[in-house]
Amino acid sequence: MNIIGVDEAGRGPLVGSVVAAAVIFPVNFYLEGLTDSKKLSEKKREYFYSKITERCLWSVAEANSIEIDEINILQATMLAMSRAINNLQNQLLRKNKNEIFEVLIDGNRCPDVNNCRAIVKGD
């Protein structure tokens, strides 16, 4: 079973979008020192970003400020996560990879997707 890891950014600011990213690491993929991006230097974040985007399947999605105002920040976060997960799963379907996934969310709630588990402090 493959794992899709999901996290969000932008829930704290007063204005702007909330953004979520979903990623699937290849089997045996390991980056020494990869941890919560807020705890990394800019140089390390850029290094990990380049390694992840070149070697992993990934997707980024957002819910914009209008959607946040209409459905609230929590629901907009779930929407952005769902969009990122669905985009990633669509990438796999285009590659004829119809596989089963477990979705791991950094947080305490899951969006409305199958096989999802929330992990508090799951960075």
C-alpha positions as CSV (number, residue, x, y, z in Angstrom):
1,M,0.0,0.0,0.0
2,N,1.3,3.4,-0.9
3,I,1.0,6.5,1.4
4,I,-0.1,10.0,0.5
5,G,1.1,12.5,3.0
6,V,-0.8,15.8,3.2
7,D,-0.2,19.1,5.0
8,E,-1.5,22.6,4.7
9,A,-0.3,26.2,5.0
10,G,-2.1,29.4,5.4
11,R,-4.7,28.7,8.1
12,G,-3.3,31.4,10.4
13,P,-3.1,34.5,8.1
14,L,-6.0,37.0,8.1
15,V,-6.1,37.3,4.3
16,G,-5.2,35.1,1.3
17,S,-5.7,31.4,0.3
18,V,-5.2,28.2,2.3
19,V,-2.9,25.8,0.4
20,A,-2.5,22.1,0.8
21,A,0.2,19.8,-0.6
22,A,0.0,16.0,-1.2
23,V,3.0,13.8,-1.9
24,I,3.9,10.2,-2.5
25,F,7.4,9.3,-1.7
26,P,8.9,6.4,-3.7
27,V,9.7,3.2,-1.9
28,N,12.9,3.5,0.2
29,F,12.9,7.3,-0.4
30,Y,14.8,9.0,2.5
31,L,16.2,12.4,3.1
32,E,18.3,12.8,6.2
33,G,17.0,15.8,8.2
34,L,13.6,16.1,6.5
35,T,11.3,17.4,9.2
36,D,8.7,20.2,9.8
37,S,9.5,22.9,7.2
38,K,9.0,25.6,9.9
39,K,12.0,24.2,11.7
40,L,14.3,24.3,8.7
41,S,16.5,27.0,7.4
42,E,15.5,28.5,4.0
43,K,18.5,26.8,2.4
44,K,17.4,23.4,3.8
45,R,13.8,24.0,2.7
46,E,14.9,24.8,-0.8
47,Y,17.2,21.7,-0.9
48,F,14.4,19.4,0.2
49,Y,11.9,21.0,-2.1
50,S,14.2,20.3,-5.1
51,K,14.7,16.7,-4.1
52,I,11.0,16.1,-3.4
53,T,9.7,17.7,-6.6
54,E,12.2,15.9,-8.8
55,R,11.8,12.4,-7.3
56,C,8.3,12.2,-5.9
57,L,4.7,12.5,-7.2
58,W,3.2,15.6,-5.7
59,S,0.3,18.0,-6.0
60,V,-0.6,21.5,-4.6
61,A,-4.1,22.9,-4.4
62,E,-5.8,25.9,-2.8
63,A,-9.0,27.2,-1.5
64,N,-9.2,31.0,-2.2
65,S,-10.3,33.8,0.1
66,I,-13.8,33.9,-1.4
67,E,-14.2,30.2,-0.6
68,I,-12.9,30.7,2.9
69,D,-15.4,33.5,3.5
70,E,-18.2,31.3,2.1
71,I,-17.5,28.0,4.0
72,N,-15.1,29.0,6.8
73,I,-11.4,28.3,7.2
74,L,-11.7,24.7,8.5
75,Q,-13.9,23.6,5.6
76,A,-11.7,25.5,3.1
77,T,-8.7,23.7,4.5
78,M,-10.5,20.4,4.0
79,L,-11.4,21.5,0.5
80,A,-7.8,22.4,-0.4
81,M,-6.6,19.0,1.0
82,S,-9.2,17.1,-1.0
83,R,-8.2,18.9,-4.2
84,A,-4.5,18.1,-3.7
85,I,-5.3,14.5,-3.0
86,N,-7.6,14.2,-6.0
87,N,-5.1,15.9,-8.3
88,L,-2.4,13.4,-7.2
89,Q,-4.7,10.4,-7.6
90,N,-5.6,11.7,-11.1
91,Q,-1.9,11.9,-12.0
92,L,-1.6,8.2,-11.0
93,L,-4.7,7.2,-13.1
94,R,-3.2,8.9,-16.1
95,K,-0.2,6.7,-15.6
96,N,-2.5,3.6,-15.4
97,K,-1.6,3.1,-11.7
98,N,-4.9,2.3,-10.0
99,E,-3.5,1.5,-6.6
100,I,-4.8,1.6,-3.1
101,F,-3.5,4.4,-0.8
102,E,-3.6,5.4,2.8
103,V,-3.9,9.1,3.2
104,L,-2.1,10.6,6.2
105,I,-3.0,14.1,7.3
106,D,-0.9,16.3,9.5
107,G,-3.7,17.5,11.8
108,N,-6.7,16.3,13.7
109,R,-9.3,16.0,10.9
110,C,-9.5,14.3,7.6
111,P,-11.1,15.7,4.5
112,D,-13.8,13.6,2.8
113,V,-11.5,11.1,1.1
114,N,-11.2,7.3,1.5
115,N,-8.6,5.6,3.7
116,C,-7.7,8.7,5.6
117,R,-6.1,9.0,9.0
118,A,-5.3,12.3,10.8
119,I,-2.1,12.4,12.9
120,V,-1.7,15.3,15.3
121,K,1.8,16.8,15.0
122,G,2.4,14.5,12.0
123,D,5.0,16.8,10.4
